[in-house]
Amino acid sequence: MNAHAEIAAADAAKDADPRPKSAVSTGVGLAGLVGLFVAIYVGRWFGLNGPVSAMVAVVACGLPMVFWTLFIDKAWKNPSTGLDWSRPARPHDETREISVAKLAGLWATWAIIAVIYCICRWYWDGQYLFAMRMLAWAAPIMFLASVPYIFWIDRRLVEPKDGAYMFGKWLMGDGEEVDRDRMIGHFRNWAVKGFFTAFMISIVPGNWFAVLAWPTDEIVTHPAAAVLFLIALLFLIDVAFATVGYVLTMRPLDAHIRSANPYAQGWVAALICYPPFILMAPGGPLDYQADDGAWGYWIGESHPWMILAWGAILVFLTAVYSWATVAFGIRFSNLTNRGIITHGPYAFTRHPAYLAKNTFWWLAALPFLPMNGSLVDMVRNTVLLACVSGVYYWRAKTEEKHLMADPAYVAYWEWMQRNGPVPRLFAKLSGRANRPMTPTAVAAE
């Protein structure tokens, strides 16, 4: 078979087994990138490296994505929003009591989150102080805006009696109508938002400053500086998109949380990767960086071509990690299902961010080559980084266990087993090329 015939056969196979449609279009992420790059250019030109400027950059990233979602993709028409546009809105008299109960449940939830912020001391130290100021500033706006929003959306929802409504009814002493599963689901959703939104807002300014602080002439003339600048830029893209994702969990954008992970092990696996529970932080039990920056040390400034080559690999891996977040558009969120993403890097592997991130750590830290030459540190660093990679494997498995409840993810999982380059590679390496696991078996693990 010649090359042209092979290409034609491959195209025919793709047409016969198309990849499941992604919940988000590629254009959403591209629109966000344009807005963020404009903000970065303006910020570097005028030296706007303060924390408020960082949040303006997040807004510049989010607004084009909202525009694209509403006016290009018209996501508000999707049946998955739970909104019914085929008939006139319900009369206010029909939904008023529902909306009042829902507002009571929503405001009480926000009050609980605020109390937790007050109790937990880490929220009032270091980078979290800025996040607390931003949330305190936004709180009255959210409070006022929630009233017309809830009264409006309840008239359009197919099923307006959601978890917030159930919590509100419970607070009002009407326990007969309360669906406890929905109420618990509501708490899980807001636990994700409350924990991760504060964290993301707290780290945006540092990533913004890391990008704006690099002098252009140094980036152009020093290979190591160029590598570090590009990595910082890609991390900024990641945190900006993630912050937008945690803020915009709204049904009219079809970006609401369908479900949060109901498994305790999923929460444990995720939370130990973030402060204050993080195990990989300096001095933590899984701190594998006894000597940081090993790749730069071993290559050295005397070999600029090697720095460029190794740095290019690290930049590529960071780009894949960032691309995995960009692919979500306005829907990125840990521990949740907000629609199944199948495009971008998710067409190659089910967990591109985890794969890229862990490969980056191994190549950047070189744990088996400690700078001090200590055999003890070599063993310690290598074993601990292996444990960190094990944690991310655990996260991937717990996420799949949650997502397997969605038929859309099952279809994507099965397609990846047949067509995904990375799953097929791992299947061959493990000797399971002809014995793929079933989705049921994965969900049961």
Backbone hydrogen bonds, N-H to C=O, Kabsch-Sander energy under -0.5 kcal/mol:
donor,donor_aa,acceptor,acceptor_aa,energy
6,E,2,N,-2.2
7,I,3,A,-2.4
8,A,4,H,-2.4
9,A,5,A,-2.4
10,A,6,E,-2.3
11,D,7,I,-2.5
12,A,8,A,-2.3
13,A,9,A,-2.2
14,K,10,A,-2.1
15,D,11,D,-2.3
16,A,12,A,-1.9
17,D,13,A,-1.3
23,A,340,I,-2.4
28,V,25,S,-0.8
29,G,25,S,-0.8
30,L,26,T,-1.9
31,A,27,G,-2.5
32,G,28,V,-1.9
33,L,29,G,-2.2
34,V,30,L,-2.2
35,G,31,A,-2.1
36,L,32,G,-2.4
37,F,33,L,-2.8
38,V,34,V,-2.1
39,A,35,G,-1.9
40,I,36,L,-2.4
41,Y,37,F,-2.5
42,V,38,V,-2.5
43,G,39,A,-2.7
44,R,40,I,-2.7
45,W,41,Y,-2.3
46,F,42,V,-2.4
47,G,43,G,-1.0
48,L,43,G,-2.1
49,N,47,G,-1.6
54,A,50,G,-1.5
55,M,51,P,-1.6
56,V,52,V,-2.0
57,A,53,S,-1.9
58,V,54,A,-1.5
59,V,55,M,-2.1
60,A,56,V,-2.5
61,C,57,A,-1.6
62,G,58,V,-2.4
63,L,59,V,-2.8
65,M,61,C,-0.7
66,V,62,G,-2.3
67,F,63,L,-2.6
68,W,64,P,-2.6
69,T,65,M,-2.5
70,L,66,V,-2.4
71,F,67,F,-3.0
72,I,67,F,-0.6
72,I,68,W,-1.6
73,D,68,W,-2.8
74,K,68,W,-0.5
75,A,69,T,-2.7
77,K,74,K,-1.9
78,N,75,A,-1.7
81,T,78,N,-1.9
82,G,79,P,-1.7
84,D,156,R,-2.8
85,W,83,L,-0.7
90,R,155,R,-2.0
94,E,91,P,-1.1
95,T,91,P,-0.9
95,T,92,H,-0.6
96,R,92,H,-1.9
99,S,95,T,-2.7
100,V,96,R,-2.4
101,A,97,E,-2.2
102,K,98,I,-2.5
103,L,99,S,-2.7
104,A,100,V,-2.1
105,G,101,A,-2.2
106,L,102,K,-2.8
107,W,103,L,-3.0
108,A,104,A,-2.0
109,T,105,G,-1.9
110,W,106,L,-2.4
111,A,107,W,-2.3
112,I,108,A,-2.2
113,I,109,T,-2.2
114,A,110,W,-2.5
115,V,111,A,-2.3
116,I,112,I,-2.3
117,Y,113,I,-2.5
118,C,114,A,-2.0
119,I,115,V,-2.3
120,C,116,I,-2.6
121,R,119,I,-0.6
123,Y,120,C,-1.4
124,W,121,R,-2.1
125,D,122,W,-1.0
128,Y,125,D,-1.3
129,L,126,G,-1.4
130,F,127,Q,-0.7
131,A,127,Q,-0.9
132,M,128,Y,-2.4
133,R,129,L,-2.0
134,M,130,F,-2.4
135,L,131,A,-2.5
136,A,132,M,-2.4
137,W,133,R,-2.1
138,A,134,M,-2.0
139,A,135,L,-1.8
142,M,138,A,-2.7
143,F,139,A,-2.6
144,L,140,P,-2.3
145,A,141,I,-2.7
146,S,142,M,-1.9
147,V,143,F,-0.6
147,V,144,L,-0.8
149,Y,145,A,-1.7
150,I,146,S,-2.7
151,F,147,V,-2.2
152,W,148,P,-2.0
153,I,149,Y,-3.0
154,D,150,I,-2.1
155,R,151,F,-0.5
155,R,152,W,-0.8
156,R,153,I,-1.3
157,L,153,I,-1.8
158,V,82,G,-3.1
162,D,160,P,-2.0
166,M,162,D,-2.1
167,F,163,G,-2.3
168,G,164,A,-2.4
169,K,165,Y,-2.7
170,W,166,M,-2.1
171,L,167,F,-2.4
172,M,168,G,-1.6
173,G,170,W,-1.4
174,D,169,K,-2.5
175,G,173,G,-1.1
178,V,175,G,-0.5
180,R,178,V,-0.8
183,M,179,D,-2.0
184,I,180,R,-2.7
185,G,181,D,-2.3
186,H,182,R,-2.1
187,F,183,M,-1.9
188,R,184,I,-2.4
189,N,185,G,-2.4
190,W,186,H,-2.1
191,A,187,F,-2.0
192,V,188,R,-2.0
193,K,189,N,-2.0
194,G,190,W,-3.0
195,F,191,A,-2.2
196,F,192,V,-2.5
197,T,193,K,-2.1
198,A,194,G,-0.9
199,F,195,F,-1.4
200,M,196,F,-2.8
201,I,197,T,-2.4
202,S,198,A,-1.7
203,I,199,F,-1.3
203,I,200,M,-0.5
204,V,200,M,-1.2
207,N,203,I,-1.7
208,W,204,V,-2.5
209,F,205,P,-2.7
210,A,206,G,-1.9
211,V,207,N,-1.2
212,L,208,W,-2.2
213,A,209,F,-2.2
214,W,211,V,-0.6
219,I,215,P,-1.8
220,V,216,T,-2.1
221,T,217,D,-1.9
222,H,218,E,-2.0
226,A,222,H,-2.3
227,V,223,P,-2.3
228,L,224,A,-2.5
229,F,225,A,-2.6
230,L,226,A,-2.3
231,I,227,V,-2.3
232,A,228,L,-2.3
233,L,229,F,-2.7
234,L,230,L,-2.4
235,F,231,I,-2.2
236,L,232,A,-2.1
237,I,233,L,-2.1
238,D,234,L,-2.1
239,V,235,F,-2.6
240,A,236,L,-2.5
241,F,237,I,-2.3
242,A,238,D,-2.3
243,T,239,V,-2.3
244,V,240,A,-2.1
245,G,241,F,-2.3
246,Y,242,A,-2.2
247,V,243,T,-1.6
248,L,244,V,-2.4
249,T,247,V,-1.1
250,M,248,L,-1.6
253,L,250,M,-0.7
254,D,251,R,-2.5
255,A,250,M,-2.4
258,R,256,H,-0.7
258,R,337,N,-2.4
259,S,337,N,-1.1
261,N,335,L,-3.0
266,G,263,Y,-0.6
267,W,263,Y,-1.4
268,V,264,A,-2.4
269,A,265,Q,-2.6
270,A,266,G,-1.7
271,L,267,W,-3.1
272,I,268,V,-1.8
273,C,270,A,-1.7
274,Y,271,L,-1.8
277,F,274,Y,-1.2
279,L,272,I,-2.4
284,G,281,A,-3.0
286,L,279,L,-2.9
287,D,284,G,-1.7
288,Y,286,L,-0.9
290,A,288,Y,-0.8
295,W,364,A,-1.8
297,Y,293,G,-1.6
298,W,294,A,-2.6
299,I,295,W,-1.8
300,G,296,G,-2.2
303,H,300,G,-1.4
306,M,303,H,-0.5
307,I,303,H,-2.0
308,L,304,P,-2.4
309,A,305,W,-2.2
310,W,306,M,-3.1
311,G,307,I,-2.9
312,A,308,L,-2.3
313,I,309,A,-1.4
314,L,310,W,-2.0
315,V,311,G,-2.9
316,F,312,A,-2.5
317,L,313,I,-2.4
318,T,314,L,-2.3
319,A,315,V,-2.5
320,V,316,F,-2.2
321,Y,317,L,-2.2
322,S,318,T,-2.7
323,W,319,A,-3.0
324,A,320,V,-2.0
325,T,321,Y,-0.8
325,T,322,S,-0.7
326,V,322,S,-2.5
327,A,323,W,-2.4
328,F,325,T,-1.3
329,G,326,V,-1.9
331,R,328,F,-1.8
336,T,333,S,-0.7
337,N,259,S,-2.6
338,R,336,T,-0.5
338,R,339,G,-0.6
346,Y,343,H,-1.6
347,A,344,G,-1.8
348,F,345,P,-1.7
349,T,345,P,-1.6
355,L,351,H,-2.2
356,A,352,P,-2.7
357,K,353,A,-2.7
358,N,354,Y,-2.3
359,T,355,L,-1.9
360,F,356,A,-2.4
361,W,357,K,-2.2
362,W,358,N,-2.0
363,L,359,T,-2.1
364,A,360,F,-2.6
365,A,361,W,-2.6
366,L,362,W,-1.4
369,L,366,L,-2.7
373,G,370,P,-1.5
378,M,374,S,-1.9
379,V,375,L,-2.3
380,R,376,V,-2.9
381,N,377,D,-3.1
382,T,378,M,-2.1
383,V,379,V,-2.5
384,L,380,R,-2.6
385,L,381,N,-2.3
386,A,382,T,-1.9
387,C,383,V,-1.9
388,V,384,L,-2.2
389,S,385,L,-2.5
390,G,386,A,-2.0
391,V,387,C,-2.0
392,Y,388,V,-1.8
393,Y,389,S,-1.9
394,W,390,G,-2.3
395,R,391,V,-2.4
396,A,392,Y,-2.2
397,K,393,Y,-2.1
398,T,394,W,-2.5
399,E,395,R,-2.3
400,E,396,A,-2.2
401,K,397,K,-2.2
402,H,398,T,-1.6
403,L,399,E,-2.8
404,M,400,E,-2.0
405,A,402,H,-1.4
406,D,403,L,-2.3
409,Y,406,D,-0.9
410,V,406,D,-1.8
411,A,407,P,-2.3
412,Y,408,A,-1.8
413,W,409,Y,-3.3
414,E,410,V,-2.5
415,W,411,A,-2.1
416,M,412,Y,-2.6
417,Q,413,W,-1.9
418,R,414,E,-1.4
419,N,415,W,-2.7
420,G,416,M,-2.0
422,V,348,F,-2.0
424,R,420,G,-2.2
425,L,421,P,-1.9
426,F,422,V,-2.7
427,A,423,P,-2.2
428,K,424,R,-2.0
429,L,425,L,-2.5
430,S,426,F,-2.1
431,G,428,K,-0.9
432,R,427,A,-2.7
433,A,427,A,-0.7
435,R,432,R,-1.5
442,V,438,T,-1.9
443,A,439,P,-2.5
444,A,440,T,-1.4
445,E,441,A,-0.7
445,E,442,V,-1.1
